[in-house]
Amino acid sequence: MPTYILLSTLTPEGRQTLHKDPDRMEKVNKEIADFGCKVISQYAVLGQCDFVTIIEAADNAAITRMSVELGARGGVAGMTMAAMPLDEFISRLEGRGRRKGRTKR
């Protein structure tokens, strides 16, 4: 399954919700599973965003739906990025310039 990185920032309403109900994060993660996505790991971070979540999803359509649905609630703003394992990235670079059916002259 493809991997995605979700950077999320709480809105003022989201901060209030999380402050009142710290278990809300686990509930949201279960909802993510209901969208057919799987949380691989999650981190609370300091800086421009509040959380970094690594998610697996069947495809771009599934992660887009999840992202829009969660964002529409108003508690969080997010940015979702497709990710590629480094070894796959390197192997694709190594294949750069090679085309099937071409022979060297």
CYANA upper distance limits for C-alpha pairs under 8 A (distance plus 0.5 A):
  1 MET  CA     56 GLU  CA      6.39
  1 MET  CA     57 ALA  CA      6.41
  1 MET  CA     58 ALA  CA      5.98
  1 MET  CA     59 ASP  CA      8.03
  2 PRO  CA     56 GLU  CA      6.12
  2 PRO  CA     57 ALA  CA      6.31
  2 PRO  CA     58 ALA  CA      6.90
  2 PRO  CA     59 ASP  CA      7.01
  2 PRO  CA     82 ALA  CA      8.14
  2 PRO  CA     83 ALA  CA      8.06
  2 PRO  CA     84 MET  CA      8.33
  3 THR  CA     54 ILE  CA      7.54
  3 THR  CA     55 ILE  CA      6.25
  3 THR  CA     56 GLU  CA      5.05
  3 THR  CA     57 ALA  CA      7.10
  3 THR  CA     82 ALA  CA      6.73
  3 THR  CA     83 ALA  CA      5.88
  3 THR  CA     84 MET  CA      7.32
  4 TYR  CA     54 ILE  CA      6.41
  4 TYR  CA     55 ILE  CA      5.65
  4 TYR  CA     56 GLU  CA      6.60
  4 TYR  CA     57 ALA  CA      7.98
  4 TYR  CA     63 ILE  CA      8.43
  4 TYR  CA     80 THR  CA      7.15
  4 TYR  CA     81 MET  CA      5.99
  4 TYR  CA     82 ALA  CA      4.98
  4 TYR  CA     83 ALA  CA      5.69
  5 ILE  CA     52 VAL  CA      7.44
  5 ILE  CA     53 THR  CA      6.33
  5 ILE  CA     54 ILE  CA      5.36
  5 ILE  CA     55 ILE  CA      6.79
  5 ILE  CA     80 THR  CA      6.17
  5 ILE  CA     81 MET  CA      5.64
  5 ILE  CA     82 ALA  CA      6.87
  5 ILE  CA     83 ALA  CA      7.03
  6 LEU  CA     51 PHE  CA      8.43
  6 LEU  CA     52 VAL  CA      6.27
  6 LEU  CA     53 THR  CA      5.54
  6 LEU  CA     54 ILE  CA      6.90
  6 LEU  CA     55 ILE  CA      7.83
  6 LEU  CA     78 GLY  CA      7.09
  6 LEU  CA     79 MET  CA      6.24
  6 LEU  CA     80 THR  CA      4.97
  6 LEU  CA     81 MET  CA      6.97
  7 LEU  CA     49 CYS  CA      6.78
  7 LEU  CA     50 ASP  CA      8.10
  7 LEU  CA     51 PHE  CA      6.40
  7 LEU  CA     52 VAL  CA      5.33
  7 LEU  CA     53 THR  CA      7.07
  7 LEU  CA     78 GLY  CA      5.97
  7 LEU  CA     79 MET  CA      5.70
  7 LEU  CA     80 THR  CA      6.88
  8 SER  CA     49 CYS  CA      6.12
  8 SER  CA     50 ASP  CA      6.41
  8 SER  CA     51 PHE  CA      5.75
  8 SER  CA     52 VAL  CA      7.05
  8 SER  CA     76 VAL  CA      6.91
  8 SER  CA     77 ALA  CA      6.14
  8 SER  CA     78 GLY  CA      4.65
  8 SER  CA     79 MET  CA      6.93
  9 THR  CA     48 GLN  CA      8.13
  9 THR  CA     49 CYS  CA      5.24
  9 THR  CA     50 ASP  CA      5.39
  9 THR  CA     51 PHE  CA      7.15
  9 THR  CA     76 VAL  CA      6.06
  9 THR  CA     77 ALA  CA      5.77
  9 THR  CA     78 GLY  CA      6.67
 10 LEU  CA     14 GLY  CA      5.57
 10 LEU  CA     15 ARG  CA      6.28
 10 LEU  CA     49 CYS  CA      8.45
 10 LEU  CA     50 ASP  CA      7.12
 10 LEU  CA     75 GLY  CA      6.49
 10 LEU  CA     76 VAL  CA      4.92
 10 LEU  CA     77 ALA  CA      6.87
 11 THR  CA     15 ARG  CA      6.70
 11 THR  CA     74 GLY  CA      7.57
 11 THR  CA     75 GLY  CA      5.78
 11 THR  CA     76 VAL  CA      5.78
 11 THR  CA     77 ALA  CA      7.35
 12 PRO  CA     16 GLN  CA      6.89
 12 PRO  CA     75 GLY  CA      7.95
 13 GLU  CA     17 THR  CA      6.74
 13 GLU  CA     74 GLY  CA      7.81
 13 GLU  CA     75 GLY  CA      6.01
 14 GLY  CA     18 LEU  CA      6.60
 14 GLY  CA     74 GLY  CA      7.83
 14 GLY  CA     75 GLY  CA      4.37
 14 GLY  CA     76 VAL  CA      6.49
 15 ARG  CA     19 HIS  CA      6.45
 15 ARG  CA     75 GLY  CA      8.08
 16 GLN  CA     20 LYS  CA      6.68
 17 THR  CA     21 ASP  CA      6.45
 17 THR  CA     22 PRO  CA      8.42
 17 THR  CA     24 ARG  CA      8.16
 17 THR  CA     75 GLY  CA      8.37
 18 LEU  CA     22 PRO  CA      5.41
 18 LEU  CA     23 ASP  CA      8.06
 18 LEU  CA     24 ARG  CA      6.63
 18 LEU  CA     25 MET  CA      8.05
 23 ASP  CA     27 LYS  CA      7.17
 24 ARG  CA     28 VAL  CA      6.69
 25 MET  CA     29 ASN  CA      6.74
 26 GLU  CA     30 LYS  CA      6.85
 27 LYS  CA     31 GLU  CA      6.88
 28 VAL  CA     32 ILE  CA      6.70
 29 ASN  CA     33 ALA  CA      7.01
 29 ASN  CA     39 VAL  CA      7.26
 30 LYS  CA     34 ASP  CA      6.99
 31 GLU  CA     35 PHE  CA      7.14
 32 ILE  CA     36 GLY  CA      7.43
 32 ILE  CA     37 CYS  CA      6.18
 32 ILE  CA     38 LYS  CA      7.26
 32 ILE  CA     39 VAL  CA      7.93
 32 ILE  CA     66 MET  CA      7.20
 33 ALA  CA     37 CYS  CA      5.38
 33 ALA  CA     38 LYS  CA      5.93
 33 ALA  CA     39 VAL  CA      8.01
 35 PHE  CA     62 ALA  CA      7.51
 35 PHE  CA     65 ARG  CA      8.22
 35 PHE  CA     66 MET  CA      6.48
 36 GLY  CA     57 ALA  CA      7.16
 36 GLY  CA     58 ALA  CA      7.89
 36 GLY  CA     62 ALA  CA      7.49
 37 CYS  CA     55 ILE  CA      7.12
 37 CYS  CA     56 GLU  CA      6.18
 37 CYS  CA     57 ALA  CA      5.05
 37 CYS  CA     58 ALA  CA      7.66
 37 CYS  CA     62 ALA  CA      7.76
 37 CYS  CA     63 ILE  CA      7.58
 37 CYS  CA     66 MET  CA      8.43
 38 LYS  CA     55 ILE  CA      5.93
 38 LYS  CA     56 GLU  CA      5.61
 38 LYS  CA     57 ALA  CA      7.01
 39 VAL  CA     53 THR  CA      7.47
 39 VAL  CA     54 ILE  CA      6.51
 39 VAL  CA     55 ILE  CA      5.05
 39 VAL  CA     56 GLU  CA      7.07
 40 ILE  CA     53 THR  CA      8.08
 40 ILE  CA     54 ILE  CA      5.83
 40 ILE  CA     55 ILE  CA      5.92
 40 ILE  CA     56 GLU  CA      7.37
 41 SER  CA     53 THR  CA      6.38
 41 SER  CA     54 ILE  CA      5.71
 41 SER  CA     55 ILE  CA      7.82
 42 GLN  CA     51 PHE  CA      7.54
 42 GLN  CA     52 VAL  CA      6.21
 42 GLN  CA     53 THR  CA      4.78
 42 GLN  CA     54 ILE  CA      6.70
 43 TYR  CA     51 PHE  CA      5.99
 43 TYR  CA     52 VAL  CA      5.68
 43 TYR  CA     53 THR  CA      6.86
 44 ALA  CA     50 ASP  CA      6.21
 44 ALA  CA     51 PHE  CA      4.96
 44 ALA  CA     52 VAL  CA      7.04
 45 VAL  CA     49 CYS  CA      7.37
 45 VAL  CA     50 ASP  CA      5.74
 45 VAL  CA     51 PHE  CA      5.99
 45 VAL  CA     52 VAL  CA      7.51
 46 LEU  CA     50 ASP  CA      6.77
 57 ALA  CA     62 ALA  CA      6.73
 57 ALA  CA     63 ILE  CA      6.46
 58 ALA  CA     62 ALA  CA      6.78
 58 ALA  CA     63 ILE  CA      8.33
 59 ASP  CA     63 ILE  CA      7.13
 60 ASN  CA     64 THR  CA      6.43
 61 ALA  CA     65 ARG  CA      6.63
 62 ALA  CA     66 MET  CA      6.80
 63 ILE  CA     67 SER  CA      6.53
 64 THR  CA     68 VAL  CA      6.59
 65 ARG  CA     69 GLU  CA      6.55
 66 MET  CA     70 LEU  CA      6.63
 67 SER  CA     71 GLY  CA      6.49
 67 SER  CA     78 GLY  CA      7.91
 67 SER  CA     80 THR  CA      7.92
 68 VAL  CA     72 ALA  CA      6.43
 69 GLU  CA     73 ARG  CA      7.49
 70 LEU  CA     74 GLY  CA      8.31
 70 LEU  CA     76 VAL  CA      7.86
 71 GLY  CA     75 GLY  CA      7.57
 71 GLY  CA     76 VAL  CA      6.29
 71 GLY  CA     77 ALA  CA      6.25
 71 GLY  CA     78 GLY  CA      7.46
 84 MET  CA     88 GLU  CA      7.20
 84 MET  CA     89 PHE  CA      6.91
 85 PRO  CA     89 PHE  CA      6.84
 86 LEU  CA     90 ILE  CA      6.64
 87 ASP  CA     91 SER  CA      6.67
 88 GLU  CA     92 ARG  CA      6.70
 89 PHE  CA     93 LEU  CA      6.81
 90 ILE  CA     94 GLU  CA      6.67
 91 SER  CA     95 GLY  CA      6.91
 92 ARG  CA     96 ARG  CA      6.98
 98 ARG  CA    102 ARG  CA      8.30
